């Protein structure tokens, strides 16, 4: 089966949601084993970036990859590509989470540094006020001019 046909079929079954919503799985009758195409479409639905279940998608794609029938062999490059996309999405999600935590730490450190700088400036201002309030010193008589 052509990958373009699969993408067209998937696009017609799973519209891009305007708002986050859960993709509904395809119905399966009791006792029926879903065909490879249905399993592939289910895997694509489960791999949806916002509403999918990546673990389920990986499980379905691994099962399709392990199949040894002719349609499964034809779909292998597409399945491998989907698995690579899932792995990359997971890697990027982890990197995003790590960078978000790092940004939060740096932001907190910046706030603390600003508070310390403000406190030191208040102390300097207080010392300046004390210095201004002191009487002027008389020149000492032993000083050579």
N, C-alpha and C positions, 0 to 999 in steps of 0.2 A: 504494500500500500504506500502510496506517495506521501512524503512528509508534508507537502503543501496541502494535500487533502485532509490530513489529520489536523493540521493547524486551522484550516477553514472550518472543519467540523467542530473543533474545540471552541473556536471563536463564536460559532453560531449557537452553541449550547451554553456557554458561560459568558454572559455579557460582562463587560468591565463595570463594576459597581461604582456609582457616583458616591455612595456612602459605604463605609465598611459594613458588609453583611456576610453571613456565612453561606458558602456555596453548598447547594444541596447535592448530595450524592445521587448518582443515577440509580433508578430502582432495579432491584434484582429479584427475580422470582425465587421462591424457596426451592432449593434442590438444584437450581441451575448454576453451572459454573460460568462466570462471565467470560465472554470471548476476549481475545487479546485486544481487540480494538476498544471494547468497553473498559477493560482493565487499564489500558493506556489513557483513555479519557478520564477515568477516575484518578489516575496518578497525576494527570495534568491539573485536574481540579484540586487535588490535595496539595499540589505544588504552588498554588496561587500565592503570591507574595504576601498579601494582607490577610486573607481569610482562610488560607489552607492549613494543612497539617503536614509539615515537612517529613516527620518520621513515617507517617502513613504513606506519603508519596514515595519515599525512599524504599519502603518495604514493597510496594507494588512494582516499582521499577526494577528492583533487584529480582523479584519473582519473574518478571517478563524477560529480564536479561538471562536468567537461568534456563528459560524455556528453549527447547531445541527444535521446534517446528519451523517450517519455512517462513510463515509470516513474522515470527519472532526474530528470525535471523535478518530479515529485511528491515526490521525496526531497530535493530541494535545500535546503529550510529545515532539515531534520534534519541533513544533511551539513554545512551551514554552521555549525550549532550545534556539531556535533562538532569541526569545525576551530577554532572559537572556544575551545572547552574545552581543546583541545590547546595552543593558543597561550597561554591563561591559565595552564595547568598548567606550561608551560615558563617563563613569566615568573615565576611564584611559586617554581619550583624554583631559578631563577637568583637571585632575591631571597633565598631561604632560604640558599643557598650563600654569598652575599655577607655576609649578617648573621652567619652562623656564623663566617666568617673574621674579621669585625670583633669578635665576641665573644671569640674566641681571642686577638686582639691586646690587647684591653682587659684580659682576664684576666691575660695575661703582664705587662702594664704594672702591674697591681695587685700582682702578686707581687713585681716589682722594687721598687715603691714601699715595700711592706711590709718587704722586706729592707733597704732604705736606712734606713727608720725604726728598725728593730731595731738596726742598726749605730750610728746616732746615739744611741739610748738607751743602748747599752753604753758609748759614749764619755762621755756625761753621767754615768752611774753611776760610771765610773772616775775622772772628775774630782771627783765628790762624795766618793769614798773618799779620794782624795789630800788634799782640803781638810780632811777630818776628822782625818787623821793628822798634820797640821801642828800645832805647838805654838801655844797661844793667844798672841796678840800683847799685849805690855805696853802700857799707855796711854802715849802720848808726854807729856813734861813740859811742852812748850810749848803744849799744847792748852788753850784756855780753856773752862771749864765753867760 
